[in-house]
Amino acid sequence: MSTSGGGELVFPRELRARLEAWARESYPLEACGLLLGRREGERVEVVDARRYPNAVRERAHERFELAPPDLMAADREARELGLSLVGTWHSHPDRPATPSALDRAAAWPDGVQAIVSITASGVSEVEAFLGERARPRERSSTPQRAARNAGSDVGGTVRR
């Protein structure tokens, strides 16, 4: 998918498969973690992911939170590898891979947000959203899906 005036998101198939496996292991609770990669201008390349424990206990089937020590450890590791933290990922048990109101409010302004939709039958979809498209804009707008299930390594180009 291409649109003018936006950024390109590269999200490898192998990485998507790893997120799916982690979501299956955590079901029916939300799995979560961080995405490591490179940023070159408007292009974001996700090259690795880390899984961290969900810091939410009481509503872990519908919410996630990353603990500050995990964020600091991931940032340190990314820098040691010559990478940056480029976003977050989490699963949506029994819900679509569309950012919730809480997801949109917490989205990093220039970051990637990957969401794995999973049910008892397995993973139904994986979506990745780039930057402001995961955040609320106006009532009629919906987040621009940057990486879809199609499986290509280049997820797509999105408008910011």
Secondary structure as a PSIPRED ss2 file (coil, helix, strand):
# PSIPRED VFORMAT (PSIPRED V4.0)

   1 M C   1.000  0.000  0.000
   2 S C   1.000  0.000  0.000
   3 T C   1.000  0.000  0.000
   4 S C   1.000  0.000  0.000
   5 G C   1.000  0.000  0.000
   6 G E   0.000  0.000  1.000
   7 G E   0.000  0.000  1.000
   8 E E   0.000  0.000  1.000
   9 L E   0.000  0.000  1.000
  10 V E   0.000  0.000  1.000
  11 F C   1.000  0.000  0.000
  12 P C   1.000  0.000  0.000
  13 R H   0.000  1.000  0.000
  14 E H   0.000  1.000  0.000
  15 L H   0.000  1.000  0.000
  16 R H   0.000  1.000  0.000
  17 A H   0.000  1.000  0.000
  18 R H   0.000  1.000  0.000
  19 L H   0.000  1.000  0.000
  20 E H   0.000  1.000  0.000
  21 A H   0.000  1.000  0.000
  22 W H   0.000  1.000  0.000
  23 A H   0.000  1.000  0.000
  24 R H   0.000  1.000  0.000
  25 E H   0.000  1.000  0.000
  26 S H   0.000  1.000  0.000
  27 Y C   1.000  0.000  0.000
  28 P C   1.000  0.000  0.000
  29 L C   1.000  0.000  0.000
  30 E C   1.000  0.000  0.000
  31 A C   1.000  0.000  0.000
  32 C E   0.000  0.000  1.000
  33 G E   0.000  0.000  1.000
  34 L E   0.000  0.000  1.000
  35 L E   0.000  0.000  1.000
  36 L E   0.000  0.000  1.000
  37 G E   0.000  0.000  1.000
  38 R E   0.000  0.000  1.000
  39 R E   0.000  0.000  1.000
  40 E E   0.000  0.000  1.000
  41 G C   1.000  0.000  0.000
  42 E C   1.000  0.000  0.000
  43 R E   0.000  0.000  1.000
  44 V E   0.000  0.000  1.000
  45 E E   0.000  0.000  1.000
  46 V E   0.000  0.000  1.000
  47 V E   0.000  0.000  1.000
  48 D E   0.000  0.000  1.000
  49 A E   0.000  0.000  1.000
  50 R E   0.000  0.000  1.000
  51 R E   0.000  0.000  1.000
  52 Y E   0.000  0.000  1.000
  53 P C   1.000  0.000  0.000
  54 N C   1.000  0.000  0.000
  55 A C   1.000  0.000  0.000
  56 V C   1.000  0.000  0.000
  57 R C   1.000  0.000  0.000
  58 E C   1.000  0.000  0.000
  59 R C   1.000  0.000  0.000
  60 A C   1.000  0.000  0.000
  61 H C   1.000  0.000  0.000
  62 E C   1.000  0.000  0.000
  63 R C   1.000  0.000  0.000
  64 F C   1.000  0.000  0.000
  65 E C   1.000  0.000  0.000
  66 L C   1.000  0.000  0.000
  67 A C   1.000  0.000  0.000
  68 P H   0.000  1.000  0.000
  69 P H   0.000  1.000  0.000
  70 D H   0.000  1.000  0.000
  71 L H   0.000  1.000  0.000
  72 M H   0.000  1.000  0.000
  73 A H   0.000  1.000  0.000
  74 A H   0.000  1.000  0.000
  75 D H   0.000  1.000  0.000
  76 R H   0.000  1.000  0.000
  77 E H   0.000  1.000  0.000
  78 A H   0.000  1.000  0.000
  79 R H   0.000  1.000  0.000
  80 E H   0.000  1.000  0.000
  81 L C   1.000  0.000  0.000
  82 G C   1.000  0.000  0.000
  83 L C   1.000  0.000  0.000
  84 S E   0.000  0.000  1.000
  85 L E   0.000  0.000  1.000
  86 V E   0.000  0.000  1.000
  87 G E   0.000  0.000  1.000
  88 T E   0.000  0.000  1.000
  89 W E   0.000  0.000  1.000
  90 H E   0.000  0.000  1.000
  91 S E   0.000  0.000  1.000
  92 H E   0.000  0.000  1.000
  93 P E   0.000  0.000  1.000
  94 D C   1.000  0.000  0.000
  95 R C   1.000  0.000  0.000
  96 P C   1.000  0.000  0.000
  97 A C   1.000  0.000  0.000
  98 T C   1.000  0.000  0.000
  99 P C   1.000  0.000  0.000
 100 S C   1.000  0.000  0.000
 101 A H   0.000  1.000  0.000
 102 L H   0.000  1.000  0.000
 103 D H   0.000  1.000  0.000
 104 R H   0.000  1.000  0.000
 105 A H   0.000  1.000  0.000
 106 A H   0.000  1.000  0.000
 107 A C   1.000  0.000  0.000
 108 W C   1.000  0.000  0.000
 109 P C   1.000  0.000  0.000
 110 D C   1.000  0.000  0.000
 111 G C   1.000  0.000  0.000
 112 V E   0.000  0.000  1.000
 113 Q E   0.000  0.000  1.000
 114 A E   0.000  0.000  1.000
 115 I E   0.000  0.000  1.000
 116 V E   0.000  0.000  1.000
 117 S E   0.000  0.000  1.000
 118 I E   0.000  0.000  1.000
 119 T E   0.000  0.000  1.000
 120 A C   1.000  0.000  0.000
 121 S C   1.000  0.000  0.000
 122 G E   0.000  0.000  1.000
 123 V E   0.000  0.000  1.000
 124 S E   0.000  0.000  1.000
 125 E E   0.000  0.000  1.000
 126 V E   0.000  0.000  1.000
 127 E E   0.000  0.000  1.000
 128 A E   0.000  0.000  1.000
 129 F E   0.000  0.000  1.000
 130 L E   0.000  0.000  1.000
 131 G H   0.000  1.000  0.000
 132 E H   0.000  1.000  0.000
 133 R H   0.000  1.000  0.000
 134 A H   0.000  1.000  0.000
 135 R C   1.000  0.000  0.000
 136 P C   1.000  0.000  0.000
 137 R C   1.000  0.000  0.000
 138 E C   1.000  0.000  0.000
 139 R C   1.000  0.000  0.000
 140 S C   1.000  0.000  0.000
 141 S C   1.000  0.000  0.000
 142 T C   1.000  0.000  0.000
 143 P C   1.000  0.000  0.000
 144 Q C   1.000  0.000  0.000
 145 R E   0.000  0.000  1.000
 146 A E   0.000  0.000  1.000
 147 A E   0.000  0.000  1.000
 148 R C   1.000  0.000  0.000
 149 N C   1.000  0.000  0.000
 150 A C   1.000  0.000  0.000
 151 G C   1.000  0.000  0.000
 152 S C   1.000  0.000  0.000
 153 D C   1.000  0.000  0.000
 154 V E   0.000  0.000  1.000
 155 G E   0.000  0.000  1.000
 156 G E   0.000  0.000  1.000
 157 T E   0.000  0.000  1.000
 158 V E   0.000  0.000  1.000
 159 R E   0.000  0.000  1.000
 160 R C   1.000  0.000  0.000
